[in-house]
Amino acid sequence: MHSSPCMANCALLRYVPYGCGVLFICTRACQSLESDNRNAPHFLYCVTLYSMKMVFEMKTKGLLFIFLFLSLSLSSQTVDYSVVSVPEETGLELVKITSENDNVAMPLVRRIRTGINWTANRVLDVSKDGKRLAFISSRGEATNIFVREISGAGSSTQRTNRTGVTGFSYSPDGKSIVFSETIGKNSQIFQTDAEQGFVCRQITSGNLDYAPVYTDDMSSVFFARQENRGFSLWSYDLQNHYLSSYSSGLTPCYIGDNTLVCTRINAEGRGEIWKIDYSSGIEECIISDRNISFSTPLISPNGKWLVFVGGSSLEAKGRVYYNTDIYVCQLNGEYLMQLTYHAADDISPVWSVDGKYIYFISQRGSAEAVANVWRLTCPVL
């Protein structure tokens, strides 16, 4: 998949392009319907509703840019991001956690005429003591993991000193962070201390590896590897130093008992949520919809619920606006519930350690569409 730079309000955007297409819209998001990235050839964590029509292409310095020309009436539509909440979100008790000075990196969301694509990387996590929030921040020309107190005390502190961090997660004991970084044409997995220093242990190399997550006993790290224009689930044994390959999928989340939940892209290009028992080989589709894509599932602390991202649409005056929202369901797929309804893009949700709250990234509450981390009260736990 090729893509394009944003063609509206470009002065408000700073792009951090990666060789394999992972990109964050940093500090500000475009306020028009059209918002695209550059140099994303391999469906990298873009959950696609429908294919896009390329209508013009131009080569500049070896990079191929695809410009999508939308009709004037479509591209001129705007979203009022200054609104904090909408009536459908009554009772969620929304609270902004970060500030504009945190430079929270907004995962790419691309709107096209017939749907929406988004990057599914996990770019947000909560420390195991529940006191700190870790997120990816864009400063200068680099993206790194920063940590701040959830209480709001003090400023955010830098935890990695890299150039292109694209996703991460805490270890179960809270002492380590495992992350992916795009370097040139490769994306590699690293491990670092969660509290001090910038020393990193390299786990994988020479491939396109993303979305790392620990097993509960910290013996292994699961991740997604891009191969032959598709994604498969792999693990790295931290004690014995060997790699294992399992089945297709991306954005793995370990839920215990040799079982993962993950995202899979079906034949129609829509994202589905699957549960995979890799010891028995039993695979089960939990959530699928004919019109909606889903991605990036995470298990609740009590092991009974999943939170994830889903596509959504708003209709007004004969026009349709596509965005991303936060959804939950039980682990067996029952009681699917859409939690957020704002026209902003709500993305990358994670649970609080007690399961009472869900943290996520959104441009809501900012007239300039600046991305921040928000918290909502979970109505199901």
C-alpha positions in Angstrom: 0.0 0.0 0.0 1.3 3.4 -1.0 0.2 6.5 0.8 0.6 10.2 0.8 1.5 13.2 3.0 -1.5 15.2 4.3 -2.7 17.8 1.9 -4.6 20.0 4.3 -3.2 21.9 7.3 0.3 20.5 6.5 1.8 23.3 8.6 0.4 21.8 11.7 1.9 18.4 11.1 5.4 16.9 11.8 6.0 13.5 10.2 8.3 10.8 11.3 8.4 8.4 8.4 9.8 4.9 8.7 11.2 2.7 6.0 8.4 0.1 6.5 5.6 2.6 6.9 5.1 2.9 10.6 4.4 6.6 11.2 3.1 8.8 13.9 1.3 12.1 13.4 3.1 14.0 16.1 1.6 16.7 18.4 -1.1 17.7 15.9 -3.5 15.8 13.7 -5.0 17.0 10.5 -8.5 18.5 10.8 -9.7 17.6 7.4 -11.1 14.3 6.2 -7.9 13.5 4.3 -4.9 12.5 6.4 -2.2 10.3 4.9 1.4 9.2 5.4 4.3 8.5 3.2 6.2 5.4 2.1 4.0 2.7 3.6 4.3 -0.2 1.1 3.5 -3.3 3.1 0.1 -2.9 4.9 2.2 -2.3 8.1 -0.3 -2.3 10.9 -2.8 -0.5 8.7 -6.1 -2.2 9.3 -7.9 -1.7 6.0 -11.6 -1.5 5.3 -11.3 -1.1 1.6 -8.6 -0.6 -1.0 -7.8 3.0 -2.0 -7.7 4.3 -5.5 -4.4 5.8 -6.6 -5.0 8.7 -9.0 -1.6 10.4 -9.3 1.9 9.5 -8.5 5.2 11.4 -8.5 8.8 10.4 -7.6 10.9 12.7 -5.5 14.4 11.7 -4.3 13.7 8.0 -4.8 10.5 8.1 -2.7 7.1 7.5 -4.3 4.4 9.8 -3.1 0.8 9.1 -3.9 -1.5 12.1 -3.9 -5.2 11.4 -3.4 -7.4 14.1 -4.7 -10.7 14.2 -2.9 -13.6 16.3 -4.0 -13.7 19.9 -2.6 -16.8 19.2 -0.5 -15.2 16.1 1.1 -11.8 17.6 1.9 -13.2 20.8 3.2 -15.1 19.1 6.0 -13.6 19.6 9.5 -14.0 18.2 13.0 -14.5 20.3 16.1 -11.8 18.6 18.2 -12.2 21.1 21.0 -15.3 19.2 22.3 -14.3 16.9 25.2 -17.2 14.5 25.0 -20.5 13.8 23.2 -23.8 12.8 24.7 -23.3 9.1 23.9 -20.3 9.1 26.2 -22.3 10.2 29.3 -21.0 8.5 32.4 -17.5 7.8 31.1 -15.9 10.5 33.3 -13.2 11.5 30.8 -10.0 13.0 32.2 -7.0 14.3 30.2 -3.7 12.9 31.6 -1.0 14.5 29.5 -0.4 18.0 28.3 0.6 19.5 25.0 4.2 19.7 26.3 4.4 15.9 26.4 4.3 15.8 22.6 2.3 12.6 22.5 2.8 10.8 19.2 -0.5 10.1 17.5 -0.7 6.9 15.5 -1.5 7.4 11.9 -5.2 7.3 10.9 -5.9 7.5 7.2 -9.4 8.4 5.9 -10.4 7.5 2.4 -13.7 7.7 0.6 -15.0 4.3 1.6 -13.4 3.7 4.9 -10.4 4.1 7.2 -7.0 2.7 7.9 -5.0 3.0 11.1 -1.7 1.9 12.7 -2.3 -0.8 15.3 1.0 -0.5 17.2 0.7 -0.6 21.0 2.1 2.8 21.9 0.7 3.2 25.5 1.1 1.3 28.7 0.7 1.6 32.5 3.4 0.7 35.0 2.6 -2.3 37.1 2.2 -0.3 40.3 -0.4 1.8 38.5 1.3 5.1 39.2 3.0 5.9 35.9 1.9 6.1 32.3 4.4 5.3 29.5 3.8 6.6 26.0 5.7 7.4 22.7 6.6 11.0 22.3 8.0 12.8 19.3 10.7 15.3 20.0 13.0 16.6 17.2 13.2 13.9 14.6 13.0 10.9 17.0 10.2 8.9 18.7 11.0 7.6 22.2 9.3 6.2 25.2 8.5 8.7 27.9 7.0 8.2 31.3 5.0 10.5 33.6 3.1 10.3 36.8 -0.6 9.6 36.3 -1.4 12.0 39.1 0.0 14.8 37.0 2.9 15.6 39.3 6.2 16.6 37.6 7.1 16.4 34.0 7.6 13.4 31.7 11.0 11.6 31.7 12.7 9.9 28.8 13.1 6.1 29.0 14.7 5.3 25.7 17.3 7.2 23.7 16.7 5.8 20.2 15.5 7.3 16.9 12.4 5.4 15.8 10.6 3.5 18.6 7.2 2.3 17.2 5.7 0.2 20.0 6.3 -1.3 23.5 5.0 -2.9 26.6 6.0 -3.3 30.3 7.2 -6.6 31.7 4.8 -8.3 34.2 7.2 -7.4 37.1 7.4 -3.8 35.9 11.2 -3.8 35.8 11.7 -4.0 32.1 10.3 -2.6 28.8 10.4 -4.4 25.5 10.0 -2.3 22.4 10.3 -2.3 18.6 12.4 0.2 16.7 12.6 0.8 13.0 16.1 1.3 11.7 16.6 1.6 8.0 14.7 -1.2 6.3 14.5 -3.3 9.4 12.4 -3.3 12.6 14.0 -4.9 15.6 13.0 -5.8 19.1 14.9 -4.5 22.2 14.7 -4.8 25.9 15.6 -2.0 28.4 15.3 -1.2 32.1 12.0 0.4 33.0 13.5 2.8 35.6 17.1 3.9 34.7 19.7 4.0 32.1 19.5 3.7 28.3 21.3 0.3 27.9 19.3 -2.0 25.5 19.5 -5.7 24.9 18.8 -6.5 21.3 16.4 -9.5 20.9 15.9 -9.7 17.1 17.6 -8.3 14.1 17.5 -8.3 10.3 13.7 -8.6 10.0 10.5 -6.6 10.3 9.4 -7.3 13.9 6.8 -5.4 15.8 4.4 -5.3 18.8 6.5 -7.2 21.4 4.8 -8.4 24.6 6.0 -10.6 27.5 4.5 -13.9 28.7 3.3 -13.9 32.3 6.4 -15.7 33.6 8.7 -13.4 31.5 10.3 -16.4 29.9 9.5 -15.3 26.4 8.6 -12.3 24.3 5.9 -12.7 21.6 5.9 -10.4 18.6 4.6 -10.0 15.0 6.9 -10.5 12.0 6.1 -9.3 8.6 6.8 -11.9 6.0 5.9 -12.1 2.3 3.4 -9.2 2.7 1.7 -10.9 5.6 2.2 -11.1 9.4 2.9 -14.1 11.6 3.3 -14.6 15.3 6.7 -15.4 16.8 8.3 -15.8 20.2 11.8 -15.4 21.5 12.9 -17.5 24.5 14.8 -15.1 26.8 16.6 -17.9 28.7 17.5 -20.3 25.9 17.8 -17.7 23.1 15.8 -19.4 20.4 13.0 -18.3 18.1 9.6 -20.1 17.5 7.0 -19.4 14.8 3.3 -20.1 15.3 0.5 -18.8 13.1 -0.7 -15.8 11.2 -1.5 -12.6 13.2 -0.3 -9.3 14.5 -0.5 -7.3 17.8 -0.3 -10.4 20.1 -1.5 -10.2 23.7 -0.6 -13.1 26.0 -3.5 -14.1 28.2 -2.1 -17.1 30.0 -2.3 -20.9 29.6 -0.3 -20.9 26.3 -3.0 -18.6 24.7 -2.8 -15.4 22.8 -5.4 -12.9 21.5 -4.3 -11.1 18.3 -5.5 -9.2 15.2 -5.9 -11.0 11.9 -6.7 -9.5 8.5 -9.4 -11.4 6.7 -9.8 -11.9 2.9 -11.9 -8.8 2.6 -9.2 -6.7 4.3 -11.0 -6.2 7.6 -9.4 -6.7 11.0 -10.7 -9.4 13.3 -9.9 -10.4 16.9 -8.8 -14.0 17.3 -7.9 -16.3 20.3 -5.1 -18.8 19.7 -4.1 -21.7 21.9 -0.6 -22.4 20.4 -0.1 -25.6 22.4 -3.2 -27.3 21.2 -3.5 -25.5 17.8 -7.1 -24.4 18.6 -7.9 -21.1 17.0 -11.2 -19.1 17.5 -12.5 -15.9 15.9 -13.8 -13.8 18.8 -14.9 -10.6 17.0 -15.7 -10.0 13.3 -18.0 -7.7 11.5 -19.0 -7.3 7.8 -18.5 -3.5 8.0 -16.1 -2.8 10.8 -12.4 -3.5 11.3 -10.9 -4.2 14.8 -7.4 -4.3 16.1 -5.0 -4.3 19.1 -6.9 -6.4 21.7 -5.7 -6.3 25.4 -7.0 -8.5 28.2 -8.5 -6.9 31.4 -6.7 -7.5 34.7 -9.4 -10.0 35.8 -9.0 -11.9 32.5 -12.7 -11.6 31.5 -12.8 -8.6 29.1 -11.0 -7.3 26.0 -10.5 -3.7 25.0 -9.6 -2.9 21.4 -9.8 -0.4 18.6 -12.6 -0.4 16.0 -13.6 1.6 13.0 -16.7 3.8 13.2 -18.6 6.3 11.1 -20.7 9.4 11.6 -23.3 10.6 9.2 -24.5 14.1 8.8 -26.2 15.9 5.9 -25.7 13.0 3.6 -22.0 12.7 4.3 -20.1 10.0 6.1 -17.0 10.6 8.3 -14.9 7.7 9.4 -12.9 7.5 12.6 -11.6 5.1 15.3 -13.3 4.4 18.6 -12.8 2.2 21.7 -14.7 -1.1 22.1 -14.9 -3.8 24.7 -16.3 -7.3 24.8 -16.1 -10.4 27.0 -13.3 -12.8 26.2 -15.7 -15.2 24.5 -16.9 -12.4 22.2 -20.2 -11.7 23.9 -21.5 -8.2 25.0 -19.6 -6.2 22.3 -19.9 -2.6 23.4 -18.7 0.7 21.7 -17.5 3.0 24.5 -16.4 6.2 22.6 -18.3 8.1 20.0 -16.3 11.3 19.5 -15.4 12.3 15.9 -11.8 12.5 17.0 -9.7 9.3 16.7 -9.6 7.3 19.9 -6.9 4.7 19.7 -4.3 2.5 21.5 -6.4 1.7 24.6 -4.8 0.0 27.7 -6.3 -1.0 31.1 -5.5 0.5 34.4 -4.0 -2.1 36.8 -7.3 -2.4 38.7 -9.4 -2.5 35.6 -11.5 0.5 36.6 -10.2 2.7 33.9 -9.1 2.6 30.2 -6.4 5.0 29.0 -6.2 5.9 25.3 -4.8 8.5 22.9 -7.1 11.1 21.3 -7.1 14.6 19.8 -10.4 15.4 21.6 -10.4 18.5 23.8 -8.0 20.5 21.7 -9.0 23.0 19.1 -5.8 22.4 17.3 -6.3 18.6 17.4 -3.2 18.0 19.6 -3.0 14.4 20.7 -3.0 13.6 24.4 -3.6 10.6 26.7 -7.1 10.4 28.1 -8.7 8.2 30.7 -12.3 7.0 30.9 -14.1 5.1 33.6 -14.8 1.5 32.4 -18.6 0.8 32.7 -18.2 -3.0 32.6 -15.8 -3.7 35.6 
